[in-house]
Amino acid sequence: MKEFVPGKIFFTKGVGTHKDELHSFERALRDAGIEKYNLVQVSSIFPPGCKMISKSQGLRELVPGGITYCVMSRCCSNEPKRLLAASVGCAIPADKNAYGYISEYHAFGQTEKQAGDYAEDLAAAMLASTLGIDFNVDESWDEKKEIFKISGKIVRTRNVTQSTIVKNGGYTTVIAAAVFVF
């Protein structure tokens, strides 16, 4: 069987609230623009040669009801005043023929910046380990950026993160996703 590899990817995020947990998740999907697709969650590889496209371009290429692969992070609670965050980080190698990494991370009590930075660091650490780069997740971001520049093996990192505070009276769900397009 010949494997199929996605050629494009886009990033999206959303938040939803409702008295029912499942419905709050559906509203988060709707906010992210991906509620019309049969989402299949996959693990963490950024395919070689995959092109990042805008969310609007990606959504135009998908068909409602279609099987759609994604890496998704999700966090939900009904505890009032609880801070939620869901993030997807991405690390792309300089060599376009090599694969990169996508990480999914969710947390309670972290801001969008904290969760996003951590998800990005996770993806970079996974990529660095496969490229033979000594990468300490506990070092400061500035030190890690220097490692990237010196190594010349990691071209860039990024994240998409959604955070919010749970209001009274129901469930709140946050999601972040990297969606593959074939």
Residue pairs with C-beta under 8 A, 6 or more apart in sequence:
4 182
5 47
5 48
5 50
6 47
6 50
6 69
6 180
6 181
6 182
7 47
7 49
7 50
7 51
7 181
7 182
8 50
8 51
8 52
8 53
8 58
8 61
8 180
8 181
8 182
9 46
9 47
9 50
9 51
9 52
9 53
9 58
9 178
9 179
9 180
9 181
10 52
10 53
10 54
10 55
10 57
10 58
10 59
10 178
10 179
10 181
11 52
11 55
11 88
11 90
11 158
11 160
11 176
11 177
11 178
11 179
12 32
12 33
12 34
12 55
12 160
12 176
12 177
12 179
13 31
13 32
13 86
13 160
13 161
13 162
13 174
13 175
13 176
13 177
14 27
14 28
14 29
14 30
14 31
14 32
14 33
14 34
14 162
14 174
14 175
15 27
15 28
15 31
15 162
15 164
15 172
15 173
15 174
15 175
16 23
16 24
16 25
16 26
16 27
16 28
16 29
16 30
16 31
16 172
16 173
17 24
17 27
17 167
17 170
17 171
17 172
17 173
18 24
18 26
18 27
18 170
18 171
19 169
19 170
19 171
20 170
20 171
21 76
21 78
21 171
21 173
23 171
24 76
24 170
24 171
24 172
24 173
25 74
25 76
25 173
25 175
26 35
27 173
28 74
28 162
28 173
28 174
28 175
29 35
29 39
29 175
32 175
32 177
33 55
33 59
34 59
34 68
34 70
34 177
34 179
36 62
36 64
36 65
37 62
37 64
37 65
37 66
37 67
37 68
38 65
38 66
38 67
38 68
39 68
39 69
39 70
39 72
39 177
40 67
40 68
40 69
40 70
41 69
41 70
41 71
41 72
42 69
42 70
42 71
42 180
43 71
44 71
44 101
44 102
44 103
44 104
44 123
44 126
45 99
45 100
45 101
45 102
46 90
46 91
46 92
46 99
46 100
46 101
46 102
46 178
47 99
47 180
48 96
48 97
48 98
48 99
49 96
49 97
50 180
53 181
58 179
58 181
61 181
62 68
62 179
62 181
68 179
68 180
69 179
69 180
70 177
70 178
70 179
70 180
71 88
71 102
71 104
71 177
71 178
72 88
72 104
72 175
72 176
72 177
72 178
73 86
73 87
73 88
73 104
73 105
73 106
73 119
73 175
73 176
73 177
74 86
74 106
74 173
74 174
74 175
75 84
75 85
75 86
75 106
75 107
75 108
75 173
75 174
75 175
76 84
76 171
76 172
76 173
76 174
77 84
77 108
77 166
77 171
77 172
78 166
78 170
78 171
78 172
79 166
80 166
80 167
80 168
81 165
81 166
82 108
82 109
82 165
82 166
83 108
83 109
83 110
83 111
83 163
83 164
83 165
83 166
84 106
84 107
84 108
84 163
84 164
84 165
84 166
84 172
84 173
84 174
85 106
85 107
85 108
85 110
85 111
85 112
85 114
85 115
85 161
85 162
85 163
85 174
86 104
86 105
86 106
86 115
86 161
86 162
86 163
86 174
86 175
86 176
87 104
87 105
87 106
87 112
87 115
87 116
87 118
87 119
87 159
87 160
87 161
87 162
87 176
88 102
88 103
88 104
88 105
88 119
88 159
88 160
88 161
88 176
88 177
88 178
89 102
89 103
89 105
89 116
89 118
89 119
89 120
89 121
89 122
89 123
89 124
89 157
89 158
89 159
90 100
90 101
90 102
90 103
90 120
90 123
90 157
90 158
90 159
90 178
91 100
91 101
91 120
91 123
91 124
91 126
91 127
91 128
91 154
91 156
91 157
92 100
92 127
92 154
92 155
92 156
92 157
93 99
93 100
93 127
93 131
93 153
93 154
93 155
94 152
94 153
94 154
94 155
95 153
98 131
100 123
100 127
101 123
101 124
101 126
101 127
101 130
102 123
102 178
103 119
103 120
103 122
103 123
103 126
104 119
104 176
105 115
105 118
105 119
105 122
106 115
106 174
107 114
107 115
107 118
110 118
110 163
111 163
112 161
112 162
112 163
113 161
115 161
115 163
116 159
116 160
116 161
117 141
117 159
119 159
119 161
119 176
120 157
120 158
120 159
121 137
121 141
121 144
122 137
123 157
123 159
124 135
124 144
124 148
124 154
124 157
125 135
125 137
127 154
128 134
128 135
128 147
128 151
128 153
128 154
129 135
131 151
131 153
131 154
133 147
133 151
133 153
133 154
134 147
135 144
135 147
136 144
148 154
148 157
159 176
160 176
160 177
160 178
161 176
162 174
162 175
162 176
163 174
164 172
164 174
166 172
